[in-house]
Amino acid sequence: MSPVGPVAGEDRGIALARAARAGNTLAMHDLLDHLTPYIARICLPIALADGPDATQEALVAVFRALRGLREPEALYGWVRAIAVREAVRVARRAARAVPAELADVPERGDPQLAADIGDVLARLSPGHRAVLVLRDVEGLDEEAAAAVLGVPASTAKSRLHRARSSFRKAWFS
């Protein structure tokens, strides 16, 4: 019986990365197709409306830097770091770095707020969205999230606290 689930997918991605690094252009194409949903899952909640652009930028960065990946087994962590970096960069470039005033959050009971988590996420800075995605969507611990973000663990922990607090205030107001 063949393995099923993330392990099988990861094995395929690692094998494709090895072949692509060796110059196999078809493997590179297959690798980018394989990684697209994973990258999009990271980029969309961070870059919001610009998520598709961030996904594309991350795929280009992966394509350009793949030969520099020393350990194909580290593919998914390496890709995650690129995706977060590109999503934050694209979101900032799109002038979304300034969080909305919490006073502008719709009243409690507003159906739009209850129905659209994206609206609440849009009120957070890209850095806060990034740490929320890494911790609460990707399930990384604080040290791993800090490493991906390139900040000390204490900074990641305080950003996460502020992000969750802002999210709660926006959600429940």
DOVOFI-767220 format. One line per 8 residues: number of its first residue (from 1); their letters; for each residue x, y, z of C-alpha. Coordinates in steps of 0.02 Angstrom, whole numbers. Layout:
! DOVOFI-767220
NUM) a) X,Y,Z | ...
//
This chain:
! DOVOFI-767220
1) mspvgpva) 0,0,0 | 70,171,-48 | 79,315,77 | -66,437,75 | -77,618,131 | 55,748,166 | 197,622,179 | 168,560,2
9) gedrgial) 152,740,-60 | 310,791,27 | 405,644,-45 | 347,693,-219 | 396,875,-191 | 568,828,-129 | 596,711,-276 | 540,847,-397
17) araaragn) 654,974,-312 | 803,858,-333 | 765,831,-517 | 734,1016,-548 | 898,1064,-463 | 985,942,-580 | 916,1039,-730 | 759,941,-774
25) tlamhdll) 641,1075,-840 | 489,962,-837 | 522,925,-653 | 535,1113,-620 | 365,1139,-703 | 290,995,-602 | 370,1060,-442 | 296,1233,-464
33) dhltpyia) 125,1157,-500 | 144,1048,-345 | 192,1196,-234 | 62,1320,-297 | -81,1268,-179 | 37,1264,-30 | 106,1437,-70 | -67,1507,-103
41) riclpial) -129,1441,65 | 7,1545,148 | 0,1701,38 | -188,1729,23 | -225,1765,207 | -72,1878,222 | -84,1978,61 | -276,1970,51
49) adgpdatq) -335,2040,-117 | -155,2038,-177 | -135,1855,-127 | -129,1793,-307 | 9,1919,-345 | 104,1865,-189 | 84,1682,-239 | 154,1720,-411
57) ealvavfr) 299,1819,-338 | 339,1677,-219 | 336,1550,-362 | 456,1660,-461 | 570,1673,-309 | 568,1484,-287 | 607,1460,-471 | 754,1580,-465
65) alrglrep) 828,1516,-303 | 799,1328,-316 | 976,1289,-368 | 1034,1368,-205 | 931,1250,-99 | 1063,1140,-19 | 948,1013,63 | 795,963,-38
73) ealygwvr) 723,886,122 | 704,1065,187 | 597,1112,36 | 435,1151,125 | 512,1257,263 | 616,1349,133 | 462,1379,24 | 361,1434,176
81) aiavreav) 491,1566,218 | 491,1630,39 | 300,1634,32 | 285,1732,195 | 420,1855,142 | 340,1885,-28 | 164,1899,43 | 218,2029,170
89) rvarraar) 318,2123,37 | 172,2126,-86 | 48,2178,50 | 160,2320,104 | 189,2374,-75 | 0,2382,-94 | -5,2508,49 | -93,2390,169
97) avpaelad) 37,2408,307 | -65,2534,405 | -196,2443,509 | -373,2513,506 | -434,2606,657 | -530,2490,770 | -661,2627,786 | -703,2594,603
105) vpergdpq) -748,2413,637 | -933,2376,605 | -1051,2363,753 | -1077,2199,845 | -1204,2092,756 | -1164,2163,584 | -1188,2013,468 | -1045,2068,355
113) laadigdv) -920,2058,499 | -986,1890,557 | -979,1820,380 | -811,1884,323 | -653,1843,421 | -556,1922,278 | -628,2090,325 | -559,2075,500
121) larlspgh) -391,2012,436 | -382,2161,318 | -379,2274,471 | -216,2198,530 | -44,2240,465 | 41,2114,349 | 162,2071,489 | 20,2029,607
129) ravlvlrd) -69,1929,473 | 93,1835,438 | 119,1783,619 | -65,1731,634 | -52,1623,478 | 110,1541,535 | 45,1502,710 | -140,1472,686
137) vegldeea) -150,1406,507 | 19,1324,481 | 32,1269,664 | 212,1323,690 | 275,1355,866 | 340,1527,915 | 522,1485,882 | 486,1416,708
145) aaavlgvp) 373,1563,664 | 508,1683,725 | 637,1596,615 | 525,1610,462 | 492,1794,498 | 675,1828,537 | 641,1902,708 | 681,1849,887
153) astaksrl) 556,1729,968 | 506,1864,1092 | 461,1981,949 | 357,1846,864 | 270,1811,1029 | 227,1994,1059 | 168,2016,878 | 58,1864,897
161) hrarssfr) -16,1932,1058 | -51,2102,978 | -120,2020,820 | -238,1906,917 | -292,2050,1029 | -328,2163,879 | -419,2023,791 | -527,1988,944
169) kawfs) -569,2173,966 | -615,2189,783 | -714,2028,781 | -814,2059,941 | -842,2246,927
//
